[in-house]
Amino acid sequence: MNRQQGCLTGLFKLLMLDVVFDWLQDRFGFGRGVSCTGCGCGFILLIIFVALSCQVIFGTNWLQFGF
């Protein structure tokens, strides 16, 4: 069975990921200005965004453990 996503599905997932990331950055991350919580949460959100983007682009399932 072919489980690869199509081009439009991948682009839609990246678009939704970008919208959610921007909203979270404005509320909790670097968009909060100069504060300790903004820098800390912003960096954590950035790491999560990069991991989820790699998951969409490369089709990696980070939660599947197997050999």
CNS distance restraints for C-alpha pairs under 8 A (distance, minus, plus):
assign (resid   4 and name CA) (resid  59 and name CA) 7.45 0.50 0.50
assign (resid   5 and name CA) (resid   9 and name CA) 6.21 0.50 0.50
assign (resid   5 and name CA) (resid  10 and name CA) 6.54 0.50 0.50
assign (resid   6 and name CA) (resid  10 and name CA) 6.32 0.50 0.50
assign (resid   7 and name CA) (resid  11 and name CA) 6.24 0.50 0.50
assign (resid   8 and name CA) (resid  12 and name CA) 6.02 0.50 0.50
assign (resid   9 and name CA) (resid  13 and name CA) 6.17 0.50 0.50
assign (resid  10 and name CA) (resid  14 and name CA) 6.22 0.50 0.50
assign (resid  10 and name CA) (resid  56 and name CA) 6.28 0.50 0.50
assign (resid  10 and name CA) (resid  57 and name CA) 7.10 0.50 0.50
assign (resid  11 and name CA) (resid  15 and name CA) 6.10 0.50 0.50
assign (resid  12 and name CA) (resid  16 and name CA) 6.18 0.50 0.50
assign (resid  13 and name CA) (resid  17 and name CA) 6.02 0.50 0.50
assign (resid  13 and name CA) (resid  56 and name CA) 7.16 0.50 0.50
assign (resid  14 and name CA) (resid  18 and name CA) 6.05 0.50 0.50
assign (resid  14 and name CA) (resid  53 and name CA) 6.86 0.50 0.50
assign (resid  14 and name CA) (resid  56 and name CA) 7.15 0.50 0.50
assign (resid  15 and name CA) (resid  19 and name CA) 6.26 0.50 0.50
assign (resid  16 and name CA) (resid  20 and name CA) 6.18 0.50 0.50
assign (resid  17 and name CA) (resid  21 and name CA) 5.96 0.50 0.50
assign (resid  17 and name CA) (resid  49 and name CA) 7.58 0.50 0.50
assign (resid  17 and name CA) (resid  52 and name CA) 8.00 0.50 0.50
assign (resid  17 and name CA) (resid  53 and name CA) 7.77 0.50 0.50
assign (resid  18 and name CA) (resid  22 and name CA) 6.06 0.50 0.50
assign (resid  19 and name CA) (resid  23 and name CA) 6.26 0.50 0.50
assign (resid  20 and name CA) (resid  24 and name CA) 6.13 0.50 0.50
assign (resid  21 and name CA) (resid  25 and name CA) 6.03 0.50 0.50
assign (resid  21 and name CA) (resid  45 and name CA) 7.47 0.50 0.50
assign (resid  21 and name CA) (resid  49 and name CA) 6.93 0.50 0.50
assign (resid  22 and name CA) (resid  26 and name CA) 6.20 0.50 0.50
assign (resid  23 and name CA) (resid  27 and name CA) 6.29 0.50 0.50
assign (resid  24 and name CA) (resid  28 and name CA) 5.67 0.50 0.50
assign (resid  24 and name CA) (resid  29 and name CA) 6.50 0.50 0.50
assign (resid  24 and name CA) (resid  45 and name CA) 7.82 0.50 0.50
assign (resid  25 and name CA) (resid  29 and name CA) 4.02 0.50 0.50
assign (resid  25 and name CA) (resid  30 and name CA) 5.70 0.50 0.50
assign (resid  25 and name CA) (resid  31 and name CA) 5.49 0.50 0.50
assign (resid  25 and name CA) (resid  32 and name CA) 7.64 0.50 0.50
assign (resid  25 and name CA) (resid  42 and name CA) 6.30 0.50 0.50
assign (resid  25 and name CA) (resid  45 and name CA) 7.47 0.50 0.50
assign (resid  26 and name CA) (resid  30 and name CA) 6.95 0.50 0.50
assign (resid  26 and name CA) (resid  31 and name CA) 4.42 0.50 0.50
assign (resid  26 and name CA) (resid  32 and name CA) 6.19 0.50 0.50
assign (resid  27 and name CA) (resid  31 and name CA) 6.95 0.50 0.50
assign (resid  27 and name CA) (resid  32 and name CA) 6.65 0.50 0.50
assign (resid  28 and name CA) (resid  32 and name CA) 6.38 0.50 0.50
assign (resid  28 and name CA) (resid  37 and name CA) 7.48 0.50 0.50
assign (resid  28 and name CA) (resid  38 and name CA) 5.88 0.50 0.50
assign (resid  28 and name CA) (resid  41 and name CA) 6.26 0.50 0.50
assign (resid  28 and name CA) (resid  42 and name CA) 6.89 0.50 0.50
assign (resid  29 and name CA) (resid  37 and name CA) 7.40 0.50 0.50
assign (resid  29 and name CA) (resid  38 and name CA) 4.38 0.50 0.50
assign (resid  29 and name CA) (resid  39 and name CA) 6.34 0.50 0.50
assign (resid  29 and name CA) (resid  40 and name CA) 7.48 0.50 0.50
assign (resid  29 and name CA) (resid  41 and name CA) 5.13 0.50 0.50
assign (resid  29 and name CA) (resid  42 and name CA) 3.72 0.50 0.50
assign (resid  29 and name CA) (resid  43 and name CA) 7.51 0.50 0.50
assign (resid  29 and name CA) (resid  45 and name CA) 7.19 0.50 0.50
assign (resid  30 and name CA) (resid  34 and name CA) 7.92 0.50 0.50
assign (resid  30 and name CA) (resid  38 and name CA) 5.04 0.50 0.50
assign (resid  30 and name CA) (resid  39 and name CA) 5.78 0.50 0.50
assign (resid  30 and name CA) (resid  41 and name CA) 7.72 0.50 0.50
assign (resid  30 and name CA) (resid  42 and name CA) 5.01 0.50 0.50
assign (resid  31 and name CA) (resid  38 and name CA) 7.18 0.50 0.50
assign (resid  32 and name CA) (resid  38 and name CA) 5.54 0.50 0.50
assign (resid  33 and name CA) (resid  38 and name CA) 6.75 0.50 0.50
assign (resid  34 and name CA) (resid  38 and name CA) 6.94 0.50 0.50
assign (resid  34 and name CA) (resid  39 and name CA) 7.59 0.50 0.50
assign (resid  35 and name CA) (resid  39 and name CA) 6.46 0.50 0.50
assign (resid  36 and name CA) (resid  40 and name CA) 6.18 0.50 0.50
assign (resid  37 and name CA) (resid  41 and name CA) 5.78 0.50 0.50
assign (resid  37 and name CA) (resid  42 and name CA) 7.92 0.50 0.50
assign (resid  38 and name CA) (resid  42 and name CA) 5.55 0.50 0.50
assign (resid  39 and name CA) (resid  43 and name CA) 6.11 0.50 0.50
assign (resid  40 and name CA) (resid  44 and name CA) 6.40 0.50 0.50
assign (resid  41 and name CA) (resid  45 and name CA) 6.01 0.50 0.50
assign (resid  42 and name CA) (resid  46 and name CA) 6.10 0.50 0.50
assign (resid  43 and name CA) (resid  47 and name CA) 6.35 0.50 0.50
assign (resid  44 and name CA) (resid  48 and name CA) 6.33 0.50 0.50
assign (resid  45 and name CA) (resid  49 and name CA) 6.00 0.50 0.50
assign (resid  46 and name CA) (resid  50 and name CA) 6.18 0.50 0.50
assign (resid  47 and name CA) (resid  51 and name CA) 6.26 0.50 0.50
assign (resid  48 and name CA) (resid  52 and name CA) 6.14 0.50 0.50
assign (resid  49 and name CA) (resid  53 and name CA) 5.99 0.50 0.50
assign (resid  50 and name CA) (resid  54 and name CA) 6.15 0.50 0.50
assign (resid  51 and name CA) (resid  55 and name CA) 6.23 0.50 0.50
assign (resid  52 and name CA) (resid  56 and name CA) 6.32 0.50 0.50
assign (resid  53 and name CA) (resid  57 and name CA) 6.06 0.50 0.50
assign (resid  54 and name CA) (resid  58 and name CA) 5.63 0.50 0.50
assign (resid  54 and name CA) (resid  59 and name CA) 7.43 0.50 0.50
assign (resid  54 and name CA) (resid  60 and name CA) 7.11 0.50 0.50
assign (resid  55 and name CA) (resid  59 and name CA) 5.13 0.50 0.50
assign (resid  55 and name CA) (resid  60 and name CA) 4.62 0.50 0.50
assign (resid  55 and name CA) (resid  61 and name CA) 6.42 0.50 0.50
assign (resid  55 and name CA) (resid  62 and name CA) 7.46 0.50 0.50
assign (resid  56 and name CA) (resid  60 and name CA) 7.20 0.50 0.50
